[in-house]
Structure formats: structure tokens, C-alpha cells
Amino acid sequence: MAKGKTSDVNRVSCHACRHFYVTWENDFPYGCKAMGFKGRIVPSVTVFESSGRACLAFDPKAKPS
């Protein structure tokens, strides 16, 4: 698999995670409260590229009642 490309099987949707947030910083627009970092790409992609594994901190957002 080429660097920067993740398979859909290993992809975690940060937008569905309660730890994900969007910053006001142009250089680092995406952040993860659980991992404690901000980046240019969504945190799950950074985690996968660094470790080769899906994000273990993923916690689904609560569904509205």
C-alpha cells in the first residue's frame, strides 16, 4: 500500500469520535483530545501512517435520544 493511502477496512472516522475536534489554526486544523495532538490531516490517518494500526482511542459519539 502506498504511503498516505489507507484501506477502508483500517480507516476510523474521526468525525464520528468524541475525541475529535476542529481547531481555529490554519496550519493544524484537526485535533484529538485523547492523543493530545493537532495536525494537518485527521488524526486517525496520522495514527495509521505512524503505527500501521487503526486508532485505539476511538470512542463513538453518543447518539442523540
Backbone as a chain_set.jsonl record, in Angstrom:
{"seq": "MAKGKTSDVNRVSCHACRHFYVTWENDFPYGCKAMGFKGRIVPSVTVFESSGRACLAFDPKAKPS", "coords": {"N": [[0.839, -1.163, 0.0], [0.58, 2.219, -0.818], [2.336, 4.98, 0.657], [0.486, 7.204, 2.692], [-1.921, 6.369, 1.823], [-4.752, 4.754, 2.976], [-6.495, 1.758, 3.709], [-10.014, 1.141, 3.402], [-10.876, -0.666, 5.265], [-9.24, -0.436, 7.514], [-9.681, 2.138, 8.28], [-10.651, 4.655, 10.529], [-13.289, 6.727, 11.432], [-12.738, 9.877, 12.271], [-14.503, 11.956, 12.528], [-16.692, 10.831, 13.671], [-15.954, 10.34, 16.224], [-15.737, 10.998, 19.729], [-13.502, 12.311, 20.704], [-12.42, 13.863, 18.734], [-11.749, 17.08, 17.318], [-12.14, 20.302, 15.739], [-9.829, 22.776, 15.056], [-8.976, 26.294, 15.336], [-6.736, 26.924, 14.03], [-4.944, 27.551, 11.128], [-2.752, 26.107, 10.143], [-2.819, 23.712, 11.545], [-5.481, 22.164, 11.498], [-7.01, 20.014, 12.583], [-7.724, 18.043, 15.485], [-7.037, 15.794, 18.266], [-8.331, 14.973, 21.285], [-7.879, 12.802, 22.973], [-5.398, 11.732, 22.187], [-3.88, 13.98, 22.293], [-2.863, 15.783, 20.32], [-2.493, 17.956, 17.415], [-3.054, 18.346, 13.893], [-2.364, 18.474, 10.315], [-3.85, 16.724, 8.855], [-6.631, 14.457, 9.385], [-6.618, 12.97, 12.627], [-6.798, 10.092, 12.781], [-5.686, 9.137, 10.416], [-3.041, 9.984, 10.637], [-2.281, 8.438, 12.864], [-2.577, 5.839, 11.794], [-0.702, 5.911, 9.688], [1.618, 6.199, 11.166], [1.719, 3.992, 12.926], [0.631, 1.794, 11.635], [-1.682, 0.66, 12.42], [-5.182, 0.802, 13.207], [-6.73, 3.548, 14.928], [-6.639, 3.292, 18.41], [-7.87, 4.76, 20.315], [-10.371, 5.464, 19.569], [-13.666, 6.434, 20.219], [-16.978, 6.183, 19.928], [-19.243, 8.883, 19.213], [-21.947, 9.885, 21.336], [-25.204, 8.869, 20.541], [-27.926, 10.949, 19.634], [-30.867, 11.157, 21.617]], "CA": [[0.0, 0.0, 0.0], [1.39, 3.426, -0.922], [2.3, 5.854, 1.834], [-0.571, 8.202, 2.609], [-3.173, 5.728, 1.423], [-5.211, 3.765, 3.942], [-7.607, 0.976, 3.201], [-11.265, 1.432, 4.088], [-11.03, -1.625, 6.355], [-8.499, 0.059, 8.667], [-9.969, 3.551, 8.499], [-11.539, 5.054, 11.613], [-13.826, 8.044, 11.127], [-12.538, 10.822, 13.362], [-15.695, 12.798, 12.656], [-17.657, 10.088, 14.489], [-15.315, 10.087, 17.516], [-15.955, 12.081, 20.689], [-12.231, 12.968, 20.992], [-12.041, 14.683, 17.586], [-12.207, 18.465, 17.281], [-11.594, 21.161, 14.698], [-9.183, 23.933, 15.683], [-9.014, 27.55, 14.586], [-5.404, 27.122, 13.465], [-4.872, 27.215, 9.704], [-1.705, 25.112, 9.901], [-3.161, 22.456, 12.23], [-6.93, 22.296, 11.657], [-7.685, 18.869, 13.199], [-7.103, 17.634, 16.732], [-7.54, 14.647, 19.019], [-8.194, 15.205, 22.723], [-7.362, 11.588, 23.611], [-3.977, 11.59, 21.856], [-3.231, 15.228, 22.657], [-2.123, 16.448, 19.254], [-3.199, 18.592, 16.305], [-2.325, 18.109, 12.66], [-2.904, 18.943, 9.028], [-4.802, 15.718, 8.395], [-7.381, 13.917, 10.519], [-5.727, 12.184, 13.484], [-6.782, 8.643, 12.523], [-4.755, 8.881, 9.308], [-1.71, 10.133, 11.223], [-2.046, 7.262, 13.702], [-2.403, 4.677, 10.927], [0.574, 6.038, 8.971], [2.719, 6.057, 12.122], [1.768, 2.691, 13.592], [0.125, 0.711, 10.797], [-2.883, 0.128, 13.061], [-6.279, 1.753, 13.382], [-6.67, 4.279, 16.188], [-7.179, 2.546, 19.544], [-8.559, 5.692, 21.202], [-11.682, 5.779, 19.002], [-14.822, 6.281, 21.103], [-18.077, 6.777, 19.163], [-20.05, 9.932, 19.831], [-23.243, 9.413, 21.814], [-26.287, 9.151, 19.592], [-28.997, 11.732, 20.259], [-32.055, 10.37, 22.002]], "C": [[0.897, 1.242, 0.0], [1.258, 4.283, 0.336], [1.233, 6.927, 1.635], [-1.908, 7.625, 2.195], [-3.542, 4.676, 2.463], [-6.365, 3.0, 3.339], [-8.85, 1.317, 4.006], [-11.481, 0.515, 5.279], [-10.393, -1.079, 7.634], [-8.838, 1.5, 9.038], [-10.974, 3.735, 9.634], [-12.013, 6.456, 11.276], [-13.682, 8.968, 12.336], [-13.787, 11.671, 13.594], [-16.776, 12.12, 13.501], [-17.132, 9.813, 15.897], [-15.502, 11.279, 18.456], [-14.675, 12.84, 21.028], [-11.793, 13.946, 19.894], [-12.56, 16.112, 17.742], [-11.521, 19.213, 16.148], [-11.058, 22.405, 15.386], [-9.412, 25.176, 14.834], [-7.676, 27.831, 13.906], [-5.366, 26.661, 12.003], [-3.865, 26.107, 9.419], [-2.019, 23.744, 10.487], [-4.66, 22.431, 12.515], [-7.644, 21.158, 12.396], [-6.959, 18.427, 14.461], [-7.766, 16.421, 17.352], [-7.274, 14.897, 20.498], [-7.589, 13.995, 23.428], [-5.856, 11.446, 23.387], [-3.18, 12.85, 22.18], [-2.404, 15.865, 21.567], [-3.054, 17.036, 18.214], [-2.38, 18.34, 15.047], [-3.016, 18.66, 11.438], [-3.919, 17.973, 8.433], [-5.512, 15.137, 9.611], [-6.499, 12.95, 11.312], [-5.683, 10.689, 13.178], [-5.827, 8.276, 11.387], [-3.318, 8.988, 9.81], [-1.341, 8.91, 12.047], [-1.777, 6.037, 12.833], [-1.072, 4.73, 10.189], [1.767, 5.812, 9.897], [2.866, 4.643, 12.657], [1.352, 1.512, 12.724], [-1.132, 0.069, 11.363], [-3.941, 1.221, 13.144], [-6.176, 2.38, 14.766], [-7.363, 3.488, 17.3], [-7.934, 3.44, 20.517], [-9.962, 6.033, 20.697], [-12.796, 5.452, 19.989], [-15.995, 6.962, 20.397], [-18.815, 7.853, 19.945], [-21.373, 9.325, 20.276], [-24.306, 9.791, 20.801], [-27.369, 9.951, 20.307], [-30.216, 10.869, 20.533], [-33.279, 10.799, 21.251]], "O": [[1.872, 1.298, 0.749], [0.213, 4.306, 0.987], [1.096, 7.488, 0.548], [-2.921, 8.324, 2.216], [-2.733, 3.808, 2.79], [-7.13, 3.544, 2.543], [-8.753, 1.734, 5.16], [-12.198, 0.878, 6.212], [-10.948, -1.244, 8.72], [-8.317, 2.019, 10.025], [-12.004, 3.063, 9.69], [-11.208, 7.294, 10.871], [-14.427, 8.846, 13.309], [-14.084, 12.055, 14.725], [-17.683, 12.792, 13.992], [-17.79, 9.128, 16.68], [-15.434, 12.431, 18.027], [-14.757, 13.929, 21.595], [-10.896, 14.761, 20.109], [-13.666, 16.33, 18.235], [-10.464, 18.809, 15.664], [-11.747, 23.017, 16.201], [-9.978, 25.101, 13.743], [-7.511, 28.873, 13.273], [-5.713, 25.522, 11.692], [-4.096, 25.262, 8.554], [-1.54, 22.727, 9.984], [-5.073, 22.652, 13.654], [-8.793, 21.333, 12.801], [-5.729, 18.433, 14.51], [-8.896, 16.066, 17.017], [-6.121, 15.019, 20.914], [-6.851, 14.162, 24.399], [-5.124, 11.077, 24.305], [-1.959, 12.8, 22.326], [-1.349, 16.435, 21.846], [-4.23, 16.68, 18.129], [-1.166, 18.145, 15.115], [-4.103, 19.234, 11.514], [-4.746, 18.358, 7.606], [-5.051, 15.304, 10.74], [-5.722, 12.196, 10.726], [-4.624, 10.074, 13.305], [-5.224, 7.203, 11.411], [-2.472, 8.171, 9.447], [-0.225, 8.402, 11.947], [-0.848, 5.277, 13.107], [-0.386, 3.715, 10.073], [2.802, 5.298, 9.472], [3.979, 4.144, 12.825], [1.676, 0.365, 13.032], [-1.598, -0.947, 10.85], [-3.627, 2.411, 13.15], [-5.591, 1.79, 15.674], [-8.513, 3.071, 17.16], [-8.571, 2.943, 21.446], [-10.67, 6.813, 21.334], [-12.866, 4.346, 20.525], [-16.013, 8.187, 20.277], [-18.991, 7.757, 21.16], [-21.863, 8.371, 19.672], [-24.305, 10.901, 20.269], [-27.693, 9.665, 21.459], [-30.543, 9.964, 19.765], [-34.357, 10.24, 21.456]]}, "num_chains": 1, "name": "protein.A"}
